[in-house]
């Protein structure tokens, strides 16, 4: 089998996956604890050999702060009529 045949068979094998309804797709987790644990697990799997226990604790805290900041940035509800506090004008 050459690479063109392989790519063709791989493309044909992926077609049925596009026909599956979205009901089987997993909902993204909105719980910050679940998200932070998932990101920490990813980091441990990727860099586990190089991380010490103190670095893992530091990383976990940074992930939690980052998620809290992201949530704080999402909370203000802006409408289409909201404008910035300043108006830029060229002279």
C-alpha positions, 0 to 999 in steps of 0.5 A: 500500500502506498501513501496515496492509498493509505490517505484515501482509505483513511479519508473513507474511514473518517466519513462515517464519523461525520454522519454521527449526530452531535448527541454523542459529543461530550459537553465541555465542562464549565466547572473550574475544578474539573477544568483545572484538574484536566489541564493539570493532568495534561501537564503531568502527562506531557512534562511529568518526568521533569516536574517536581511536586512543588512545581506541580503545586505551583502549576495547579495554582497558576492554572486556577488563577488563569481560569478565574481570570478567564471567567472574570473576563467573560462575566461583564455583559456587553450590549451592542450599544456599549462604547469604550470610555474614550474616543480616539480622534486623529488631529 
